[in-house]
Amino acid sequence: MADKPAAAPAAAAALRKGSLVKLDRTAWEGSLEAGASAPELPDYLVEGPGEILAIRGEHAQLRWRRPVPDVWLRLDQLMAWEPGAQG
């Protein structure tokens, strides 16, 4: 778990406001956030795209192209969205 903080700056450098992203399921599973959330993830989180609206520290505010509330997720749990790629 010592390598987790080192991964956040690399992710922060690659992702910025306006980037299209999706949730990295492997980074999510077993996290504190996953333990505090519903057991099943909505498909749109891992399929994407969500747009980064703001970045504060290690977290990004995301808006999805669906009628759902904006959410804050850790940057190290996000990956760039690629059109045509499946989650």
Protein Blocks (a to p, Z undefined) as FASTA:
>chain_A
ZZmmmmmmmmmmmpcghiacdddfklmnopaklmmmcfbdcfklmnopaddfbdehjbcc
dddfbdcddddddfklgccddehiaZZ
